[in-house]
């Protein structure tokens, strides 16, 4: 398993508010939601390279 690292991300207040609402609604932390979104983006980009 990969070692986790901490990163600092700057985003718009609208994006922050969206993640905050999603976290409250789902019961999942903002950090976990962002990590999942970044992971899915990474998978999508990797699949483009394979084609």
DAJO-V740104 format. One record per backbone hydrogen bond with DSSP energy under -1.0 kcal/mol. CO is the residue of the C=O (numbers start at 1). NH is the residue of the N-H. If there is no record, write none. Layout:
((CO,NH) (CO,NH))
//
This chain:
((12,16) (13,17) (14,18) (15,19) (16,20) (17,21) (18,22) (19,23) (20,24) (21,25) (22,26) (23,27) (29,33) (30,34) (31,35) (32,36) (33,37) (34,38) (35,39) (36,40) (37,41) (38,42) (39,43) (40,44) (41,45) (42,46) (43,47) (44,48) (45,49) (46,50))
//
